[in-house]
Amino acid sequence: MSLDSADTRQLGRFYCALLNFEVVHESDELVVLRGGGVLLTVERVEEHRVPDWPGNEVPKQMHLDLFVDDLDAAERAAIEIGAVKPDFQPAPQRWRVLLDPSGHPFCLTIRP
């Protein structure tokens, strides 16, 4: 999976901390993270447009669902490393929508 960002290093650090991944490669153009058999890349897009949540004027571009054991604790941890919690939360008792530093929405959700 690859994410677009105007600041690859910032977004790479965010996902490295959020997912507990390791940095395989880091430059201004590309950051490569690895963890749990998954490679995640962050690629520089000079005129990156932040997705419009909850609207669709600028589509989400990607959407991660991350399973957690405790929604409140996971939300606090994500915000501490740079996530932002938008006002619109469609089902906050089951999942929380957060925005990464480049504006991509992702969800923290309880395991099924």
N, C-alpha and C positions, 0 to 999 in steps of 0.2 A: 504494500500500500504506500502511496506517496501523497504528501500534503504540499500544497502551494503556500508560499509565504514571502513577504518582502524581507523578512529577517529570519534566515534559516537557523542561525545559532540560537536565537532566543526561543524559537519554537522547538528546536531540537532539545535544548536544556529542559524545557517544560515537559515534553513527553518522556524524556529520560527519567526525570524525577517522578512523574505521575505513574509510569508503567514499570519503574525499576528496571529499565533496559540499560545496556551498555552502549557507549559511543564507539562505532567501528570506524567512521570517517567524519571529519568536520572541516568545512570550508564555508566561505561566504556564499557559494553557489549550491552546495549540497551537504546535508548531514545524513548519515546512515546510522540507524539504531538497530540493536538486535536484542531479543529476549524471548524466551519460551518458544523457540522455533520460528519466530516471526521477525521479518525485516521491515522496518518502517523508515521511509526516506522523507526528508523535507527538502524541497527544491525551490530555489529562488525564482520568483516571478516579480519582475520589477514593478509592474502596475497591478499588483494583486488587489482584487476587490473583495472586501469583507462580506461574507454571506449575510443576508437579511433574515434575522430570526425574530419573530416567527413567520414573517412574510416570505414571498418568493420572488421579489424583484431581482435579487441576486441569489441564485440557488445555493443550497447548502454545500455543494461540491463533494462532500463526503459526510459520513455520520458514524461515529464509533459508539457502540454500547459496551460499557465496561461493567462487569458484574462485581458487586461488592457485598460484604457481609453487613455493613452498618452504613446506611445512607448519610446520616448526619456527620459521622466521623469522616467518611470519604469526601463529602462535600467540603468540610472544613479544610482537610488536607489539600484538596485541589485548589481551593481559593488561596491558601497560604503560598502556593508556588506560582500563582499568577492567573488562575481561572477567574472568570467573572460569571456571576449568576444573574441571568436576565429576569425581568419581572414576570414574564409569561412562563408559567409552569403548568403544563396540561394535566399532570397526575403526580403531584409532589409526594404523595404517600407511597407510590410505587417506583418512581424514577425522578431524577433531577436533571434538568437540562443546564449545562454550563457551556461557556464559550472559552476556547483556548486563546492564547495571546494574539493569534492571527484572526480571531473571530469565528473559527469553525465551531459549530455546535457539536457537543458530544453528551452522552447520557451516562449517568451512574444509575445502576439499577440493581435491585435485589435478585439474587439467583433464583431461577424458577424451581 
